[in-house]
């Protein structure tokens, strides 16, 4: 850990769990701007390496399923933010949520933490909740029942650049001028801008006394999700959307449709859809008596959408819904780990001399994916992406957070950046649905003649017979896919014009500058 956090030595020490996630990654600079000492917790600490605030906080690697790591993370902490939520895969996400909350509450009690702050969702008290909403509620109840006082903030739809709710709304509005939608799209919601969520989260750290209760946190506008879609269309300069509501679309069907039409995979879309089955309107506004409104007041829906769109257009999206892998997701060994010995590892390794400088070749590699594509058989990638979307995977629609800069932990279409040695090595781990584990490595080495050597390696660890059958089924296409990728990356570097300018995302920011929308 590094101990160069700003603030006075007597300022409270704040632990932010889920610091690599959408809210956690924005909360850290907001807390720093408030003059608080911050310790950022992540299951994979290297995913925080490129954050602008990394040198100003302590970083600890811990997992809610590992009591010893939690004890170390919570040692000396005054206030802890619990921003962890499982979203599927492996054991039941509800079981993981429950066990994680219990483990964290117990560890916080052992560490004599003064307060836990949790961000959940607004839900009606008298209705049967969806599985995901019930799990979020149960986590809050577990923390409230623990020995450490807890403040549970409950929000509805969060509007901000990169949020799953915003991306779902944005792509539905932009891609579907005519929509057939479920009838419950007419249920009322009370969205809140991400900047106001952060305002309340920071304010909750300053509350006095041993408060142990829930607070609803919402924006000033009440409308339906259908009206929210129209608000986006209006802000984006699109014609009014035509929405026909029908009673036959179940949450499962609707989430599969959203998974095909938007970048949000079915597994993420379903809890968002299920949250719309119930009205999400504040039952009380008590938090405003304890945490004054931000200067200028709370952000209305139109302004929140405008701010989010501005961030997207300026390539200044600080964090996105895919910033972190789901809690409880397995952490597979790296390809060179000794655990591989004795196991079956398939691979495709290629090397090529490139008549371009190592710096130019690296620029091409770091800009791969997203709108630039994969320098390979485009039809094959598109078809494989569509197949992945059909079975609930991310496909190719996640794109990139920034057009040419990557950071460890970034989602990149169906890959995730696992290792980044800028100028030398990019390792991507596949998150598409596949019977095994897969990686793609692209490396750059300087050649003796002022050129560069491109190293390309695809690695696949099959899972059982099905995994092996999958490998041999796609093996005949490797020459087209990986051979074409290597040739086209080399050609792009050899014909590139070194005119790339450094954008705002490359410039270190002061605390709090990336949290507003």
TORVEX-131831 format. One line per field, with one value per residue (C-alpha): residue in three letters; x, y, z. Coordinates in nm, 2 decimals. Example, Ala and Ser with C-alpha at 12.3 -4.5 7.8 and 13.67 -1.06 7.14 Angstrom:
BEGIN
residuo <- Ala/Ser
xx <- 1.23/1.37
yy <- -0.45/-0.11
zz <- 0.78/0.71
This chain:
BEGIN
residuo <- Unk/Unk/Unk/Unk/Unk/Unk/Unk/Unk/Unk/Unk/Unk/Unk/Unk/Unk/Unk/Unk/Unk/Unk/Unk/Unk/Unk/Unk/Unk/Unk/Unk/Unk/Unk/Unk/Unk/Unk/Unk/Unk/Unk/Unk/Unk/Unk/Unk/Unk/Unk/Unk/Unk/Unk/Unk/Unk/Unk/Unk/Unk/Unk/Unk/Unk/Unk/Unk/Unk/Unk/Unk/Unk/Unk/Unk/Unk/Unk/Unk/Unk/Unk/Unk/Unk/Unk/Unk/Unk/Unk/Unk/Unk/Unk/Unk/Unk/Unk/Unk/Unk/Unk/Unk/Unk/Unk/Unk/Unk/Unk/Unk/Unk/Unk/Unk/Unk/Unk/Unk/Unk/Unk/Unk/Unk/Unk/Unk/Unk/Unk/Unk/Unk/Unk/Unk/Unk/Unk/Unk/Unk/Unk/Unk/Unk/Unk/Unk/Unk/Unk/Unk/Unk/Unk/Unk/Unk/Unk/Unk/Unk/Unk/Unk/Unk/Unk/Unk/Unk/Unk/Unk/Unk/Unk/Unk/Unk/Unk/Unk/Unk/Unk/Unk/Unk/Unk/Unk/Unk/Unk/Unk/Unk/Unk/Unk/Unk/Unk/Unk/Unk/Unk/Unk/Unk/Unk/Unk/Unk/Unk/Unk/Unk/Unk/Unk/Unk/Unk/Unk/Unk/Unk/Unk/Unk/Unk/Unk/Unk/Unk/Unk/Unk/Unk/Unk/Unk/Unk/Unk/Unk/Unk/Unk/Unk/Unk/Unk/Unk/Unk/Unk/Unk/Unk/Unk/Unk/Unk/Unk/Unk/Unk/Unk/Unk/Unk/Unk/Unk/Unk/Unk/Unk/Unk/Unk/Unk/Unk/Unk/Unk/Unk/Unk/Unk/Unk/Unk/Unk/Unk/Unk/Unk/Unk/Unk/Unk/Unk/Unk/Unk/Unk/Unk/Unk/Unk/Unk/Unk/Unk/Unk/Unk/Unk/Unk/Unk/Unk/Unk/Unk/Unk/Unk/Unk/Unk/Unk/Unk/Unk/Unk/Unk/Unk/Unk/Unk/Unk/Unk/Unk/Unk/Unk/Unk/Unk/Unk/Unk/Unk/Unk/Unk/Unk/Unk/Unk/Unk/Unk/Unk/Unk/Unk/Unk/Unk/Unk/Unk/Unk/Unk/Unk/Unk/Unk/Unk/Unk/Unk/Unk/Unk/Unk/Unk/Unk/Unk/Unk/Unk/Unk/Unk/Unk/Unk/Unk/Unk/Unk/Unk/Unk/Unk/Unk/Unk/Unk/Unk/Unk/Unk/Unk/Unk/Unk/Unk/Unk/Unk/Unk/Unk/Unk/Unk/Unk/Unk/Unk/Unk/Unk/Unk/Unk/Unk/Unk/Unk/Unk/Unk/Unk/Unk/Unk/Unk/Unk/Unk/Unk/Unk/Unk/Unk/Unk/Unk/Unk/Unk/Unk/Unk/Unk/Unk/Unk/Unk/Unk/Unk/Unk/Unk/Unk/Unk/Unk/Unk/Unk/Unk/Unk/Unk/Unk/Unk/Unk/Unk/Unk/Unk/Unk/Unk/Unk/Unk/Unk/Unk/Unk/Unk/Unk/Unk/Unk/Unk/Unk/Unk/Unk/Unk/Unk/Unk/Unk/Unk/Unk/Unk/Unk/Unk/Unk/Unk/Unk/Unk/Unk/Unk/Unk/Unk/Unk/Unk/Unk/Unk/Unk/Unk/Unk/Unk/Unk/Unk/Unk/Unk/Unk/Unk/Unk/Unk/Unk/Unk/Unk/Unk/Unk/Unk/Unk/Unk/Unk/Unk/Unk/Unk/Unk/Unk/Unk/Unk/Unk/Unk/Unk/Unk/Unk/Unk/Unk/Unk/Unk/Unk/Unk/Unk/Unk/Unk/Unk/Unk/Unk/Unk/Unk/Unk/Unk/Unk/Unk/Unk/Unk/Unk/Unk/Unk/Unk/Unk/Unk/Unk/Unk/Unk/Unk/Unk/Unk/Unk/Unk/Unk/Unk/Unk/Unk/Unk/Unk/Unk/Unk/Unk/Unk/Unk/Unk/Unk/Unk/Unk/Unk/Unk/Unk/Unk/Unk/Unk/Unk/Unk/Unk/Unk/Unk/Unk/Unk/Unk/Unk/Unk/Unk/Unk/Unk/Unk/Unk/Unk/Unk/Unk/Unk/Unk/Unk/Unk/Unk
xx <- 0.00/0.10/0.05/0.06/-0.30/-0.39/-0.56/-0.47/-0.35/-0.66/-0.90/-1.12/-0.98/-1.24/-1.25/-1.41/-1.48/-1.55/-1.31/-1.26/-1.64/-1.86/-1.96/-1.66/-1.42/-1.60/-1.65/-1.28/-1.19/-1.50/-1.39/-1.04/-1.18/-1.36/-1.03/-1.07/-0.81/-0.91/-0.81/-0.93/-1.01/-1.03/-1.00/-0.74/-0.53/-0.36/-0.69/-0.64/-0.29/-0.39/-0.65/-0.56/-0.60/-0.39/-0.09/-0.32/-0.47/-0.38/-0.47/-0.54/-0.63/-0.90/-1.21/-1.53/-1.50/-1.15/-1.19/-0.81/-0.79/-1.09/-0.94/-0.63/-0.84/-1.05/-0.77/-0.78/-1.08/-1.34/-1.60/-1.65/-1.84/-1.99/-2.03/-2.02/-2.30/-2.29/-2.45/-2.43/-2.21/-2.11/-2.29/-2.62/-2.56/-2.80/-2.60/-2.28/-2.44/-2.57/-2.24/-2.04/-2.25/-2.24/-1.86/-1.81/-2.04/-1.85/-1.51/-1.62/-1.73/-1.39/-1.21/-1.44/-1.55/-1.78/-2.01/-2.09/-2.25/-2.43/-2.59/-2.90/-3.21/-3.56/-3.83/-4.19/-4.24/-4.56/-4.49/-4.30/-3.96/-3.76/-3.47/-3.21/-3.41/-3.48/-3.10/-3.01/-3.27/-3.14/-2.78/-2.90/-3.10/-2.79/-2.58/-2.85/-2.88/-2.50/-2.30/-2.17/-2.43/-2.52/-2.65/-2.83/-2.90/-3.16/-3.15/-3.36/-3.23/-2.89/-2.82/-2.46/-2.21/-2.12/-2.39/-2.57/-2.91/-2.80/-2.64/-2.95/-3.17/-2.93/-2.90/-3.27/-3.35/-3.09/-3.15/-3.52/-3.73/-4.03/-4.04/-4.27/-4.22/-4.37/-4.66/-4.47/-4.25/-4.53/-4.45/-4.32/-3.95/-3.75/-3.40/-3.10/-2.79/-2.47/-2.32/-2.61/-2.56/-2.19/-2.30/-2.52/-2.25/-1.99/-2.25/-2.33/-1.97/-2.02/-2.34/-2.32/-2.43/-2.48/-2.75/-2.87/-3.14/-3.23/-3.26/-3.42/-3.20/-3.37/-3.37/-3.63/-3.83/-4.09/-4.16/-4.20/-3.92/-4.10/-4.09/-3.72/-3.66/-3.83/-3.62/-3.30/-3.42/-3.50/-3.16/-2.98/-3.17/-3.36/-3.72/-3.98/-3.98/-4.29/-4.35/-4.62/-4.67/-4.80/-4.86/-4.68/-4.31/-4.17/-3.86/-3.67/-3.78/-3.72/-3.37/-3.28/-3.40/-3.21/-2.90/-2.92/-3.00/-2.77/-2.42/-2.56/-2.55/-2.86/-2.72/-2.69/-3.00/-3.23/-3.19/-3.23/-3.55/-3.68/-3.63/-3.88/-4.16/-4.21/-4.25/-3.93/-4.04/-3.91/-4.12/-3.94/-3.68/-3.53/-3.17/-3.22/-3.27/-2.92/-2.73/-2.80/-2.87/-2.56/-2.50/-2.75/-2.99/-3.04/-2.99/-3.30/-3.34/-3.28/-2.97/-2.84/-2.87/-2.71/-2.41/-2.37/-2.38/-2.12/-1.89/-1.93/-1.87/-1.56/-1.43/-1.42/-1.61/-1.44/-1.59/-1.84/-2.08/-1.83/-1.54/-1.53/-1.61/-1.91/-1.84/-1.77/-1.65/-1.37/-1.02/-0.84/-0.46/-0.24/-0.12/0.24/0.14/0.28/-0.07/-0.09/0.17/0.00/-0.31/-0.41/-0.32/-0.39/-0.23/-0.16/0.16/0.29/0.58/0.63/0.88/0.71/0.87/0.76/0.89/0.79/0.60/0.39/0.32/0.21/-0.03/-0.20/-0.22/-0.35/-0.62/-0.75/-1.12/-1.42/-1.49/-1.15/-1.23/-0.98/-0.78/-0.91/-1.19/-1.46/-1.75/-1.62/-1.59/-1.93/-2.09/-1.91/-2.01/-2.38/-2.36/-2.22/-2.50/-2.76/-2.63/-2.61/-2.24/-2.11/-2.05/-1.87/-2.11/-1.93/-1.66/-1.40/-1.41/-1.16/-1.07/-0.70/-0.60/-0.64/-0.61/-0.59/-0.95/-1.10/-1.36/-1.27/-1.56/-1.57/-1.23/-1.10/-0.75/-0.57/-0.21/-0.07/0.29/0.25/0.47/0.55/0.26/-0.12/-0.29/-0.66/-0.88/-1.19/-1.52/-1.73/-1.93/-1.68/-1.62/-1.28/-1.05/-0.90/-0.64/-0.49/-0.15/0.00/0.36/0.62/0.99/1.24/1.42/1.78/1.69/1.48/1.17/0.97/0.88/0.51/0.45/0.10/-0.02/-0.37/-0.40/-0.69/-0.74/-1.03/-1.28/-1.36/-1.44/-1.67/-1.39/-1.16/-1.43/-1.48/-1.11/-1.09/-1.41/-1.26/-0.91/-0.95/-1.03/-0.72/-0.52/-0.78/-0.85/-0.51/-0.30/-0.51/-0.49/-0.11/-0.08/-0.33/-0.19/0.16/0.01/-0.17/0.15/0.36/0.11/0.02/0.07/0.22/-0.03/-0.22/-0.27/-0.29/-0.65/-0.79/-0.80/-0.42/-0.37/-0.36/-0.66/-0.70/-0.93/-1.30/-1.27/-1.41/-1.71/-1.97/-2.16
yy <- 0.00/0.36/0.60/0.94/1.02/1.39/1.55/1.61/1.31/1.35/1.34/1.02/0.73/0.61/0.27/0.25/-0.10/-0.17/0.12/-0.02/-0.01/0.26/0.44/0.35/0.49/0.82/0.84/0.82/1.16/1.31/1.21/1.34/1.67/1.68/1.66/1.30/1.03/0.74/0.37/0.21/-0.16/-0.39/-0.76/-0.68/-0.38/-0.35/-0.23/0.09/0.16/0.41/0.60/0.97/0.96/0.64/0.82/1.00/0.70/0.38/0.08/-0.26/-0.58/-0.77/-0.99/-1.01/-1.38/-1.37/-1.27/-1.21/-0.97/-0.78/-0.74/-0.59/-0.36/-0.23/-0.18/0.17/0.27/0.51/0.49/0.21/0.23/-0.10/-0.08/-0.45/-0.63/-0.97/-1.00/-1.36/-1.65/-1.95/-1.98/-1.79/-1.42/-1.38/-1.62/-1.44/-1.10/-1.24/-1.40/-1.10/-0.86/-1.08/-1.12/-0.74/-0.65/-0.89/-0.76/-0.40/-0.48/-0.65/-0.34/-0.10/0.09/0.38/0.36/0.16/0.33/0.13/0.22/0.02/0.06/0.22/-0.04/-0.05/-0.20/-0.39/-0.57/-0.89/-0.79/-0.94/-1.16/-0.89/-0.62/-0.85/-0.93/-0.56/-0.51/-0.80/-0.67/-0.34/-0.52/-0.73/-0.42/-0.24/-0.54/-0.56/-0.41/-0.12/0.16/0.17/0.44/0.28/0.51/0.39/0.53/0.48/0.50/0.67/0.90/0.95/0.89/0.52/0.40/0.08/0.26/0.55/0.32/0.11/0.42/0.58/0.29/0.21/0.57/0.60/0.26/0.22/0.50/0.26/0.04/-0.24/-0.22/-0.38/-0.21/-0.15/0.10/0.34/0.29/0.60/0.65/0.93/0.93/1.08/1.22/1.04/1.38/1.40/1.03/1.12/1.43/1.22/0.95/1.21/1.38/1.05/1.03/1.37/1.28/1.31/1.05/0.68/0.68/0.34/0.37/0.40/0.72/0.76/0.97/1.09/1.37/1.64/1.49/1.21/1.05/0.71/0.53/0.58/0.96/0.92/0.77/1.07/1.30/1.14/1.16/1.53/1.60/1.41/1.59/1.28/1.27/1.17/0.80/0.59/0.35/0.09/-0.09/-0.44/-0.68/-0.98/-0.89/-1.06/-0.93/-1.23/-1.16/-0.79/-0.83/-1.07/-0.81/-0.53/-0.76/-0.78/-0.41/-0.24/-0.29/-0.40/-0.78/-0.98/-1.06/-0.69/-0.59/-0.82/-0.66/-0.32/-0.44/-0.60/-0.28/-0.11/-0.36/-0.16/0.21/0.37/0.69/0.83/0.75/1.02/1.30/1.30/1.30/1.66/1.77/1.63/1.68/2.02/2.02/2.09/2.44/2.52/2.24/1.89/1.80/1.76/1.48/1.70/1.86/1.51/1.38/1.69/1.65/1.28/1.34/1.61/1.38/1.11/1.36/1.50/1.14/1.21/0.91/0.85/0.51/0.29/0.01/-0.25/-0.09/-0.39/-0.76/-0.89/-0.96/-1.33/-1.38/-1.64/-1.52/-1.75/-1.80/-1.62/-1.81/-1.84/-1.94/-2.27/-2.40/-2.46/-2.74/-3.07/-2.90/-2.87/-2.53/-2.46/-2.16/-1.97/-1.78/-1.55/-1.30/-1.04/-0.77/-0.43/-0.14/0.12/0.25/0.06/0.37/0.38/0.01/0.04/0.33/0.09/-0.19/0.03/0.17/-0.18/-0.27/-0.05/0.15/0.06/-0.31/-0.60/-0.57/-0.91/-1.09/-0.85/-1.08/-1.35/-1.12/-0.97/-1.32/-1.44/-1.13/-1.18/-1.55/-1.43/-1.18/-1.44/-1.66/-1.36/-1.26/-0.90/-0.95/-0.66/-0.38/-0.27/-0.10/0.11/0.37/0.59/0.58/0.51/0.49/0.17/0.10/-0.23/-0.34/-0.16/-0.36/-0.38/-0.54/-0.90/-0.87/-0.71/-0.56/-0.78/-0.66/-0.34/-0.25/0.06/0.05/-0.32/-0.56/-0.57/-0.88/-0.93/-1.19/-1.30/-1.25/-1.40/-1.72/-1.99/-2.34/-2.24/-1.95/-1.74/-1.47/-1.26/-1.10/-0.83/-0.74/-0.49/-0.53/-0.29/-0.44/-0.37/-0.17/0.09/-0.12/-0.33/-0.69/-0.77/-1.07/-1.21/-1.49/-1.64/-1.88/-2.11/-2.33/-2.57/-2.68/-3.04/-3.22/-2.94/-2.69/-2.91/-2.96/-2.58/-2.53/-2.77/-2.64/-2.29/-2.40/-2.39/-2.02/-1.92/-1.85/-1.60/-1.45/-1.43/-1.43/-1.15/-0.96/-0.97/-0.86/-0.58/-0.44/-0.43/-0.26/0.00/0.08/0.10/0.35/0.54/0.91/1.01/1.28/1.16/1.43/1.37/1.40/1.51/1.15/1.13/1.43/1.37/1.53/1.69/1.52/1.56/1.67/1.35/1.29/1.53/1.34
zz <- 0.00/-0.05/0.24/0.06/0.08/0.12/0.41/0.77/0.98/1.20/0.91/0.91/0.72/0.46/0.30/-0.04/-0.15/-0.52/-0.60/-0.96/-1.02/-1.17/-0.84/-0.64/-0.91/-0.90/-0.52/-0.45/-0.61/-0.46/-0.11/-0.18/-0.29/0.05/0.23/0.35/0.37/0.14/0.13/-0.20/-0.19/-0.50/-0.56/-0.82/-0.71/-1.05/-1.20/-1.01/-1.14/-1.41/-1.22/-1.19/-0.81/-0.76/-0.60/-0.35/-0.18/-0.01/-0.21/-0.06/-0.23/-0.06/-0.11/0.09/0.08/0.25/0.62/0.67/0.37/0.50/0.85/0.69/0.47/0.76/1.00/1.14/0.92/1.05/0.78/0.52/0.19/0.09/-0.29/-0.39/-0.57/-0.74/-1.08/-1.18/-1.26/-1.05/-0.72/-0.68/-0.68/-0.39/-0.18/-0.26/-0.18/0.15/0.26/0.15/0.35/0.66/0.63/0.58/0.87/1.10/0.99/1.04/1.39/1.47/1.33/1.54/1.23/1.32/1.02/0.71/0.41/0.15/-0.18/-0.27/-0.47/-0.40/-0.38/-0.27/0.08/0.02/-0.31/-0.39/-0.52/-0.80/-0.71/-0.77/-0.59/-0.30/-0.28/-0.27/0.01/0.20/0.19/0.34/0.61/0.70/0.74/0.94/1.17/1.24/1.53/1.33/1.25/0.89/0.65/0.36/0.07/-0.18/-0.53/-0.84/-1.20/-1.19/-1.49/-1.58/-1.86/-1.86/-1.61/-1.72/-1.69/-1.90/-2.17/-2.19/-2.23/-2.48/-2.71/-2.70/-2.79/-3.07/-3.24/-3.21/-3.35/-3.30/-2.99/-2.88/-2.50/-2.19/-2.03/-1.70/-1.89/-1.78/-1.41/-1.24/-1.16/-0.99/-1.15/-0.99/-1.15/-1.06/-0.94/-0.68/-0.58/-0.51/-0.32/-0.08/-0.05/0.06/0.28/0.45/0.58/0.76/0.94/1.31/1.57/1.54/1.27/1.16/0.89/0.53/0.33/-0.02/-0.25/-0.57/-0.82/-0.85/-1.14/-1.14/-1.48/-1.65/-1.82/-2.15/-2.08/-1.99/-2.34/-2.49/-2.28/-2.41/-2.77/-2.73/-2.57/-2.85/-3.12/-3.23/-3.35/-3.09/-3.04/-3.10/-2.81/-2.82/-2.49/-2.47/-2.17/-2.31/-2.27/-1.96/-1.79/-1.93/-2.28/-2.25/-2.11/-2.39/-2.64/-2.47/-2.47/-2.85/-2.92/-2.66/-2.53/-2.19/-2.17/-2.07/-1.73/-1.65/-1.83/-1.65/-1.30/-1.46/-1.63/-1.32/-1.12/-1.36/-1.27/-0.95/-0.92/-0.79/-0.62/-0.29/0.01/0.22/0.17/0.52/0.39/0.27/0.63/0.71/0.39/0.22/-0.15/-0.37/-0.48/-0.75/-0.63/-0.74/-1.11/-1.32/-1.58/-1.88/-1.73/-1.62/-1.97/-2.12/-1.89/-1.96/-2.34/-2.30/-2.12/-2.39/-2.68/-2.50/-2.45/-2.08/-1.93/-1.60/-1.52/-1.69/-1.59/-1.71/-1.51/-1.28/-1.32/-1.11/-0.75/-0.70/-1.06/-1.07/-1.10/-1.34/-1.33/-1.58/-1.88/-1.75/-1.39/-1.27/-1.21/-1.59/-1.57/-1.65/-1.80/-2.16/-2.31/-2.68/-2.85/-3.17/-3.16/-3.44/-3.49/-3.76/-3.84/-3.89/-4.08/-3.83/-3.50/-3.18/-3.07/-3.38/-3.36/-3.00/-3.09/-3.33/-3.07/-2.79/-3.02/-3.12/-3.08/-3.05/-3.37/-3.52/-3.51/-3.47/-3.79/-3.89/-4.07/-3.99/-4.08/-3.86/-3.56/-3.62/-3.64/-3.33/-3.14/-3.24/-3.12/-2.79/-2.75/-2.81/-2.53/-2.29/-2.34/-2.40/-2.77/-2.94/-2.83/-2.51/-2.72/-2.54/-2.27/-2.46/-2.83/-2.80/-2.43/-2.23/-1.86/-1.67/-1.60/-1.90/-2.09/-2.46/-2.66/-2.53/-2.38/-2.06/-2.02/-1.77/-1.81/-1.97/-2.00/-2.21/-2.52/-2.47/-2.39/-2.39/-2.25/-2.29/-2.11/-2.30/-2.13/-2.41/-2.34/-2.42/-2.26/-2.12/-2.05/-2.34/-2.37/-2.65/-2.61/-2.84/-2.77/-2.92/-2.92/-3.09/-3.39/-3.48/-3.79/-3.62/-3.70/-3.45/-3.39/-3.33/-3.11/-3.11/-2.89/-2.85/-2.55/-2.47/-2.17/-2.26/-2.00/-2.04/-2.37/-2.48/-2.45/-2.66/-2.92/-2.94/-3.00/-3.29/-3.44/-3.47/-3.54/-3.92/-3.90/-3.71/-4.02/-4.13/-3.79/-3.63/-3.95/-4.09/-3.76/-3.75/-4.12/-4.08/-3.76/-3.92/-4.23/-4.02/-3.83/-4.15/-4.31/-3.99/-3.96/-3.62/-3.56/-3.25/-2.99/-2.62/-2.50/-2.16/-2.04/-2.06/-1.83/-1.45/-1.29/-0.95/-0.71/-0.78/-1.15/-1.29/-1.07/-1.20/-1.47
